Amino acid sequence: MLKTMLFCVIIVGIAVLLLSVRVLLKKNGRFVKTHVSQSKAMRERGVTCVQSQEYAMRHKSPYAVKE
């Protein structure tokens, strides 16, 4: 049991280290932005975040005409 736990901790540690290589080794290293609203290519195509679309649909405009 102890050997298995130690093995798992080592594997997870190696995985975290490999995922953070860019952040650790670059001078101003940052994680890659993966959110739709932060991607320049997606914005150029007009693709937006579902959460932003939902907020825009639910948000009442102060300029809206009451019917």
C-alpha positions as protocol buffer text, in pm:
chain_id: "A"
residue {
  index: 1
  type: MET
  ca { x: 0 y: 0 z: 0 }
}
residue {
  index: 2
  type: LEU
  ca { x: 277 y: 244 z: 92 }
}
residue {
  index: 3
  type: LYS
  ca { x: 470 y: 164 z: -224 }
}
residue {
  index: 4
  type: THR
  ca { x: 162 y: 229 z: -437 }
}
residue {
  index: 5
  type: MET
  ca { x: 93 y: 565 z: -269 }
}
residue {
  index: 6
  type: LEU
  ca { x: 456 y: 671 z: -307 }
}
residue {
  index: 7
  type: PHE
  ca { x: 451 y: 569 z: -674 }
}
residue {
  index: 8
  type: CYS
  ca { x: 132 y: 770 z: -734 }
}
residue {
  index: 9
  type: VAL
  ca { x: 275 y: 1078 z: -563 }
}
residue {
  index: 10
  type: ILE
  ca { x: 592 y: 1057 z: -772 }
}
residue {
  index: 11
  type: ILE
  ca { x: 393 y: 1019 z: -1097 }
}
residue {
  index: 12
  type: VAL
  ca { x: 170 y: 1316 z: -1010 }
}
residue {
  index: 13
  type: GLY
  ca { x: 474 y: 1525 z: -917 }
}
residue {
  index: 14
  type: ILE
  ca { x: 645 y: 1447 z: -1247 }
}
residue {
  index: 15
  type: ALA
  ca { x: 325 y: 1533 z: -1436 }
}
residue {
  index: 16
  type: VAL
  ca { x: 294 y: 1869 z: -1259 }
}
residue {
  index: 17
  type: LEU
  ca { x: 660 y: 1945 z: -1326 }
}
residue {
  index: 18
  type: LEU
  ca { x: 626 y: 1864 z: -1697 }
}
residue {
  index: 19
  type: LEU
  ca { x: 309 y: 2073 z: -1728 }
}
residue {
  index: 20
  type: SER
  ca { x: 481 y: 2373 z: -1572 }
}
residue {
  index: 21
  type: VAL
  ca { x: 809 y: 2362 z: -1769 }
}
residue {
  index: 22
  type: ARG
  ca { x: 717 y: 2666 z: -1977 }
}
residue {
  index: 23
  type: VAL
  ca { x: 622 y: 2868 z: -1670 }
}
residue {
  index: 24
  type: LEU
  ca { x: 932 y: 2773 z: -1475 }
}
residue {
  index: 25
  type: LEU
  ca { x: 1196 y: 2811 z: -1747 }
}
residue {
  index: 26
  type: LYS
  ca { x: 1078 y: 3124 z: -1929 }
}
residue {
  index: 27
  type: LYS
  ca { x: 1161 y: 3464 z: -1784 }
}
residue {
  index: 28
  type: ASN
  ca { x: 800 y: 3587 z: -1776 }
}
residue {
  index: 29
  type: GLY
  ca { x: 644 y: 3248 z: -1828 }
}
residue {
  index: 30
  type: ARG
  ca { x: 267 y: 3215 z: -1816 }
}
residue {
  index: 31
  type: PHE
  ca { x: 22 y: 2938 z: -1880 }
}
residue {
  index: 32
  type: VAL
  ca { x: -139 y: 2937 z: -2223 }
}
residue {
  index: 33
  type: LYS
  ca { x: -478 y: 3107 z: -2226 }
}
residue {
  index: 34
  type: THR
  ca { x: -734 y: 2850 z: -2330 }
}
residue {
  index: 35
  type: HIS
  ca { x: -1059 y: 3035 z: -2267 }
}
residue {
  index: 36
  type: VAL
  ca { x: -1257 y: 3126 z: -2578 }
}
residue {
  index: 37
  type: SER
  ca { x: -1280 y: 3496 z: -2494 }
}
residue {
  index: 38
  type: GLN
  ca { x: -901 y: 3521 z: -2458 }
}
residue {
  index: 39
  type: SER
  ca { x: -821 y: 3367 z: -2797 }
}
residue {
  index: 40
  type: LYS
  ca { x: -757 y: 3620 z: -3072 }
}
residue {
  index: 41
  type: ALA
  ca { x: -842 y: 3371 z: -3348 }
}
residue {
  index: 42
  type: MET
  ca { x: -1180 y: 3291 z: -3192 }
}
residue {
  index: 43
  type: ARG
  ca { x: -1266 y: 3658 z: -3150 }
}
residue {
  index: 44
  type: GLU
  ca { x: -1183 y: 3722 z: -3517 }
}
residue {
  index: 45
  type: ARG
  ca { x: -1423 y: 3443 z: -3614 }
}
residue {
  index: 46
  type: GLY
  ca { x: -1696 y: 3584 z: -3392 }
}
residue {
  index: 47
  type: VAL
  ca { x: -1701 y: 3288 z: -3154 }
}
residue {
  index: 48
  type: THR
  ca { x: -1787 y: 3393 z: -2800 }
}
residue {
  index: 49
  type: CYS
  ca { x: -1819 y: 3228 z: -2463 }
}
residue {
  index: 50
  type: VAL
  ca { x: -2150 y: 3064 z: -2376 }
}
residue {
  index: 51
  type: GLN
  ca { x: -2149 y: 3233 z: -2037 }
}
residue {
  index: 52
  type: SER
  ca { x: -2112 y: 3574 z: -2201 }
}
residue {
  index: 53
  type: GLN
  ca { x: -2393 y: 3498 z: -2444 }
}
residue {
  index: 54
  type: GLU
  ca { x: -2620 y: 3387 z: -2162 }
}
residue {
  index: 55
  type: TYR
  ca { x: -2540 y: 3699 z: -1959 }
}
residue {
  index: 56
  type: ALA
  ca { x: -2617 y: 3922 z: -2258 }
}
residue {
  index: 57
  type: MET
  ca { x: -2950 y: 3749 z: -2311 }
}
residue {
  index: 58
  type: ARG
  ca { x: -3051 y: 3776 z: -1945 }
}
residue {
  index: 59
  type: HIS
  ca { x: -2921 y: 4128 z: -1889 }
}
residue {
  index: 60
  type: LYS
  ca { x: -3188 y: 4388 z: -1935 }
}
residue {
  index: 61
  type: SER
  ca { x: -3077 y: 4693 z: -2126 }
}
residue {
  index: 62
  type: PRO
  ca { x: -3161 y: 5025 z: -1963 }
}
residue {
  index: 63
  type: TYR
  ca { x: -3248 y: 5153 z: -2311 }
}
residue {
  index: 64
  type: ALA
  ca { x: -3495 y: 4877 z: -2390 }
}
residue {
  index: 65
  type: VAL
  ca { x: -3850 y: 4981 z: -2481 }
}
residue {
  index: 66
  type: LYS
  ca { x: -4114 y: 4830 z: -2255 }
}
residue {
  index: 67
  type: GLU
  ca { x: -4385 y: 4658 z: -2453 }
}
